[in-house]
Amino acid sequence: MKRSKTVGKVLDYGFTYGILLIVSFLFVFPCLWLILASFSKSGSIYSFNGFFPTEYSLDTFVKLFTDTQMYDFPKWFLNSLVVGIFSSLFGTILVILTAYVISFFQFKSRKAMMKLTLVLGMFPSFMGMSAVYILMTQFKMINSIWGLVLIYSAGAPMGYLVQKGFSTRSPSRSTRQRASTGPATPTSSGRSSCPSPSR
């Protein structure tokens, strides 16, 4: 009886890990092919004799960052880097502040606001594209890096629910009482936003 349970457990593990390996291969193989194809010496995926390139070189990447006559890729890369860094920074701050307020403060229309954000999250963001374009035109922030950062950061607080879970579980009752009676200190806010591993 014990031996049959052991054999069944081994078969169960083998079947589970076999499926995981197959799925991992299906996801990893296209990424591996793209990476290897980007280092092809010919610079084109249509010139391969087989499935993978036969010769590898860094000339394509060197030309991408040095030849700016047709495409100014270094400037595009720098712009994307600036937008990504500041959007992540401002978005994280806004999400933490939103989750902290929703978790600790009791005010009118709190539950209605939470339900409203859930309902709005069901609609695709491009439905508000026209309104956002008109607003950005009025503020004269079209074709501006900081206008793009503003758009990305402004929509970040809609995803506060994950951070709210940390804020709701991690702080003690005394922290909740202090937050409900008055402004919280930066230390208590940080402890509620960054969960401790010991909890």
Secondary structure, DSSP 8 states (H G I E B T S, - for coil): -HHHHHHHHHHHHHHHHHHHHHHHHHHHHHHHHHHHHHTBSSS-GGG-SSSS-S-B-SHHHHHHHH--SS--HHHHHHHHHHHHHHHHHHHHHHHHHHHHHHHH---TTHHHHHHHHHHHHTS-GGGGHHHHHHHHHHTT-TT-HHHHHHHHHHTGGGG-HHHHHHHHHSS-HHHHHHHHHS---HHHHHHHHS--TT-
